[in-house]
């Protein structure tokens, strides 16, 4: 991955790209979210290398470019074409998102790409308030008896946000109504960086495991369940089955979280 170290290199990179879409990752070595998103950025660079140019700018080492591009938070991803910064909803960007196939498993869904797009909706869709960004659509498929020559599927959507629990009563009612199903609770906070990274992944797991019940507790809005379960670090995931706690996980580790769900479901 090319790192642009000067303004001259930055300008030349945009010029050399011609009419191709250019995506620049402005990052810092000390930035935790930058480190977490870096592998996904590299993966996208490889996936779209034939049609998109990717590069990075270290804001501490190339301060002139960072100031020129008005970078105030990291990571920041900017899009350019024909040497100019693109507007939020320009058609070329929309086409790029469609090609990333992030909609649904049946359409070649790429999980890493989806996390990237949802978490950085501010960049891709022009949304200015990241706290308002949630996954509010899940998908189900139904095999149909068909009179056609090729298989037919009906795809339906269900609208609604993941259940957020604010009281111990709500949590207990959820455990009661879930019966023998596995229940996974994500304890998080709006200001927690790792929580923001894990949030979309948690939503994806909810779609991947339809027979598991997923819910969230914001530790500031849900102080009662937070205190009851002695939550002292976040993100913190608790696993329940038959109304009893069977496991827990502290930290933002998607692999272990998935393994525990597979173990207890």
Buried (B, 14 or more C-beta within 10 A) or exposed (E): EEEBEEBEBBBEBBEEBEEBBBBBBBBBEEBEBBEBBBEBBBBBBEBBEEEBBBBBBBBEBBEEBBEEBEBEEBBBBBBBBEBEBBEEEBEEBEEBBEEBBBBBEEEEBBBBBBBBBBBBBBBBBEEEEEEEBEBEEBBEEEEEEEEEEEEEEEEEEEEEEBBBBBBBEBBBEBBEEBEEBBBBBBBBBEEBEBBBBBBBBBBBBBBEBEEBBBBBBBBEEBBBBBEEBEBEEBBBBBBBBEEEEBBBBBEBBBEEBBEBBEEBE
